Amino acid sequence: MINARKRILETTIMFVIPVVALHMLDDISINDVKTFPKYICYGMLFLAVINVIQLVVYLNKIRPIQWPTSLRWSSPFKGGPIPFPTRRVVISLVLMTAYIFTMETIGFYLAGFLYFLLILLALDPAKPSLASTGKKALYALIFMAVIYLLFSKMLGVVIPSGIAL
């Protein structure tokens, strides 16, 4: 049985949410306020179009999803599903908690960089090497640079500075 109904429902929802949001943005009279949310909605619509293309192209390859999909991590072990990744979930929650409590002390950007780097390292199933850690540090740095440009420079949002800024 092809699980196309679920994919069609997901795709429909992916279209409906930004269309409704764009309709709601029409009620706002100040153009500068609604510019950024409009770009977000257009980006969501672009992703929905990509999802439709994938759905049409791969419709004959969609396999039925066996319950519960939330308890699977990747492809099954030799004949059986992979158990729930309790260790990774706990590590993620601990890192998230540490991030929240250190943000005010060391600053938003430094805490965000460390959190993003550590979460990339913790969730990667491969053993970390120096090259992969350096690559992940570069990804975290680029991510935080984009966040800095977006929030501090473009939107002018005041962020917790801590000791880093």
C-alpha positions in Angstrom: 0.0 0.0 0.0 1.3 3.4 -0.9 1.2 6.0 1.8 0.4 8.8 -0.6 -2.6 10.1 1.5 -0.3 11.2 4.3 2.1 13.0 1.9 -0.8 14.7 0.1 -2.1 15.9 3.4 1.4 17.2 4.5 1.8 19.0 1.2 -1.7 20.6 1.5 -0.9 21.9 5.0 2.4 23.2 3.7 0.5 25.3 1.2 -2.3 26.4 3.5 -0.3 27.8 6.4 1.7 30.4 4.4 -1.3 31.3 2.3 -3.4 32.0 5.4 -0.5 33.9 6.9 -0.2 36.0 3.8 -3.9 36.7 3.9 -3.6 37.8 7.5 -0.7 40.0 6.7 -2.9 42.0 4.3 -4.7 43.5 7.4 -1.5 45.1 8.6 -1.3 48.7 7.3 2.4 49.3 7.9 4.4 47.8 5.0 7.8 47.7 6.9 6.3 45.5 9.6 5.0 42.8 7.2 8.1 42.6 4.9 10.0 40.0 6.8 7.0 37.7 7.5 6.1 37.9 3.8 9.5 36.6 2.9 9.2 33.8 5.4 5.8 32.9 3.8 7.2 33.0 0.3 10.1 30.7 1.5 7.5 28.3 2.9 5.6 28.3 -0.3 8.8 27.6 -2.2 9.5 24.6 0.0 5.9 23.4 -0.5 6.4 23.6 -4.3 9.6 21.5 -3.9 7.6 19.0 -1.8 4.9 18.8 -4.5 7.6 18.1 -7.1 9.1 15.4 -4.9 5.6 13.9 -4.4 4.9 13.8 -8.1 8.3 12.4 -9.0 8.5 9.8 -6.3 4.9 8.9 -5.8 5.4 5.3 -7.1 8.3 4.8 -4.7 6.6 5.9 -1.5 6.6 2.9 1.0 4.0 2.4 3.7 5.1 3.8 7.0 4.9 1.4 9.9 3.8 2.6 13.3 5.4 4.1 15.3 7.7 6.1 13.1 8.7 8.4 15.9 10.5 5.5 17.6 12.7 4.8 14.6 16.0 6.6 14.2 17.2 5.4 10.8 17.2 2.2 8.8 16.4 -0.9 10.9 19.0 -3.1 12.5 19.3 -6.5 11.0 15.6 -7.3 10.7 14.3 -5.1 13.5 13.7 -1.4 14.2 16.2 0.7 16.0 15.1 1.5 19.6 14.3 5.0 20.7 17.5 7.1 20.9 17.1 7.9 24.6 20.8 8.9 25.1 20.7 11.4 22.3 17.4 12.9 23.5 18.7 13.3 27.0 22.0 14.9 25.8 19.9 17.3 23.6 17.7 18.3 26.6 20.8 18.8 28.8 22.5 20.9 26.2 19.3 22.9 25.7 19.0 23.6 29.4 22.7 24.6 29.7 22.2 26.9 26.7 19.2 28.6 28.3 21.0 29.1 31.6 24.4 30.3 30.1 23.0 32.6 27.5 22.7 35.5 30.0 26.1 34.9 31.5 28.4 34.3 28.4 26.2 36.0 25.8 23.7 34.9 23.2 26.1 34.4 20.3 28.8 32.5 22.2 26.3 30.3 23.9 24.5 29.8 20.6 27.8 28.8 18.9 28.7 26.4 21.6 25.2 24.9 21.7 25.0 24.5 17.9 28.5 22.9 17.8 27.8 20.5 20.7 24.4 19.5 19.4 26.0 18.8 15.9 28.6 16.6 17.6 26.1 14.9 19.9 23.6 14.0 17.2 26.1 12.7 14.7 26.2 8.9 14.7 29.8 8.8 13.4 32.7 9.1 15.8 34.1 12.7 15.8 37.4 13.4 14.2 39.4 16.5 14.1 38.4 17.3 10.5 34.7 16.7 11.1 34.7 18.7 14.3 36.4 21.6 12.5 33.8 21.4 9.7 31.0 21.4 12.3 32.6 24.4 14.1 32.7 26.2 10.7 29.0 25.4 10.2 28.2 26.7 13.7 30.1 29.8 13.1 28.4 30.5 9.8 25.0 29.8 11.4 25.7 32.3 14.2 27.0 34.8 11.7 23.7 34.6 9.8 21.7 34.9 13.1 23.9 37.9 14.0 23.3 39.6 10.6 19.6 38.8 10.6 18.7 39.8 14.2 21.3 42.4 15.3 22.0 44.2 12.0 18.8 43.8 9.9 16.1 43.7 12.6 17.9 45.6 15.4 16.9 43.1 18.1 18.5 43.6 21.5 20.1 40.3 22.6 21.7 39.2 25.8 25.3 40.3 25.6 27.0 38.6 28.6 30.8 38.6 28.7 31.2 37.9 25.0 29.8 41.2 23.5 
